Each structure stands twice: as structure tokens, then as C-alpha cells.
Amino acid sequence: MSVSYEECVDACLECIAACNSCYNACLEEENFKMMVTCIRMDRECADICALAVKAMQTNSPFIYQICQVCAEICEACGNECKKHKAEHCQKCAEACFKCAESCRQMVTN
């Protein structure tokens, strides 16, 4: 199944929103120090997703490389979020895995 730029952009935008929400919610956790890796991964993931969106929207010659890195970072963020029971982390993991899959499909098109 191939994925269009539009579908991949949408997945990236959903991932950015989920990561930003998770980031903010993690900072509100009572023991937020145990969420440090999750918080850092949320930031990295949102940033690379934003770059991927821009690359796709501007038809960058580096779309495939950026989408490949985006998929790797989304996967790593999803795996980190999945470790935590908080609902915001679980929702973020789901969005990250969806985005990773969408970016991987972009790379293989």
C-alpha cells in the first residue's frame, strides 16, 4: 500500500500534536524526573516530524532521507512512551507508530 504525501503529512501533524501533548503532560507528572527520557524523545520526535512536513510540502530533494530518519525517531519515541502507563504516553506511542509506518511507506514508494 502506497502512502501519499498528504497522508504522511497528516500522520506527522498528528504525531507532533501527540508528542507536544505528552511532553506537557509529562512535565505535570508528580515524579516527572522518571519521565525525562520520554520528555526528550517527545521533543526530538515533534521536531523531526515538523522537518518532514516541511520537506514534503516544499518537495525537498532530501524527502526520503528525512522520512527515513523520522521513521526511526518516531519508532524510538513510541517505544519509550509505550513503557509508561499514563494515557497521554499510550496515545503518543500510537501516533508515533502510525507516523513511523507512514514515513516508511513514503521511503519505499
Helices and strands as residue ranges (DSSP letters): H 5-28, G 32-35, H 36-57, H 63-82, H 87-108
